[in-house]
């Protein structure tokens, strides 16, 4: 229980990623007591001054029911008022509502919509039905996919994936390899790849950030730059949020073609790195919908990085053509984790992330893939609470 602590309590359902640290610092600075539930015992937020208590919970990818039951116990025992999902685990946490008492809020949209947006096949068809632009996309096992690949360069990716897992590019006329899991074939649009992060409430956009990757670990950006002035992307997001009456976090990846048309290629109905461009002190009132609060302010800095992953990627590219631009991004970008008043998360990151680092090296997978492997949605929700 919170005991004599009079502060309202928020539960973050992940602590290993820098975006979780942003949320923890935001709610702590706003006067809330911050709890973190994590499958890993050691993680980035565990050493933060912003966090009051951490809990070890089962990994949702392999123990969904046990995970939700553990979250429910934390909510009851600690008098939690608000549950805020951080990353891919939102697809599990959205099923928590039946276990909660009246008055406890799970931040975000219902599970059925989140799963539809996360699905790489359903998402483009859904937004096209709303009158919004998305590239032609088909089930890889369908004749339409073979027809599309016969006449266009294509992107092939798993129906459910994150961190760029399983993504490949095929030129027109290629033969589609036999898939090991359900895949989609999507028309490849030429143009600038841009990502967005938005906070929405009741069908209105509270805040949006457009950014691009400047240093990549595979297909995942570990350094990024805010890009202003993309009115067409802003209009697309506003239309989507209004048509779906969206509330919560929502993020998109776009390709902007030569005509300036933004094509939405993927949706992440969760927090992405764009949150780092918003001022910490403005995040909590934006999420809570505080009356009279207008919108989060942008930070003065426009180039940011996750220092240790960016450093590792730069070192690994030493003998390649990517080294010079990687080094430039590393030298000119500010770390997202560092705070003078809360220094331990950055200083101890090699230690608190050691389990992920060792697994990535042993399994020869990217850090991003390993960091989300135990929280991804596995589509086996038949036994989840309704």
Secondary structure, 3 states (H helix, E strand, C coil): CCCCCCCCEEEECCCCCHHHHHHHHHHHHCCCEEEEEECCCCCHHHHCCCCCEEEECCCCCCCHHHHHHHHHHHHHHCCCCEEECCCCCHHHHCCCHHHCCCCCEEECCCHHHHHHHHCCCHHHHHHHHCCCCCCCEEECCCHHHHHHHHHCCEEEEECCCCCCCCCEEECCCCCCCCCCCCEEEEECCCCEEEEEEEEEECCEEEEEEEEEEEEEECCEEEEEEECCCCHHHHHHHHHHHHHHCCCEEEEEEEEECCCCCEEEEEEECCCCHHHHHECHHHHHHHHHCCCCCCCCCECCCCEEECHHHHHHHHHHCCCCCHHHHHHHHHHHCEECCCCCCCCHHHHCHHHHCHHHHHHHHHHCCCHHHHHHCCCCCCCCCCCCCC
